Amino acid sequence: SSDVCSSDLHRSGSYLMDLIEDMLDAVRLEAGALKLTPEPVDLEAEIRSVFAALRAEAERKRLVFTSEVAADVPLLELDLRALRRILLNLVGNAVKFTDAGGTIAVRGTLDGPRVVVAVSDTGIGIAPEKIGLLGQPFVQVDDSLARRNAGSGLGLAICKGLAEAMGGSLEIVSRVGQGTTVTVRLPATPAVGAAGRPLVRPAA
Ligand code: ADP
């Protein structure tokens, strides 16, 4: 029907937009021309909005999304666009590389001066000898599920580049056949209001 058609068009349109955003980020990072503009960010709300963007794909594969942001995580002073690119790429990968029935969990916690955002899946995992290569652009692990899933091989390199540009880091821990956790650590600078007091996160 024309409905199916327009939703397919919508999907390939946003896929292209994402690819273009990723390529622009890769170029900006390479040129040292990435501009970061910190603003107050509600991590929990951003996780929810990435889940919403990937909901249709997740439902098709019967994947379950869960998220948990610790109560002590404040409103954070972060570049919103960069955080969104990171979350979209990491949760998008988790969706791509997890077979039907799996679970994708995003957790946000404080660890001293850092906020730790961990994206875990129960998917196919990544072989240990491949993990070291994955921070580099265009690397794709050559296995059948990876090949069945169109991708640029830019996502993880960009997430790492963006995290580092924000003063943070990215780490991958994975077990073949069991799943993957990608952990991003970012400076947890609390957003402050005009009165100089930390802004409080709205209740969910
Ligand atoms: P893309 O997803 O566009 O191929 P990425 O840089 O995001 O590029 O990922 C590179 C490769 O790393 C993927 O092709 C895949 O082989 C592997 N990979 C990334 N995330 C996961 C994951 N959550 N589970 C299993 N493999 C993954």
Residues whose N, C-alpha, C, O or C-beta is under 5 A from the ligand:
A	BS01	ADP	N93 A94 F97 G123 I124 G125 I126 L134 V139 Q140 V141 A146 G151 S152 G153 L154 G155 L156 A157 T180
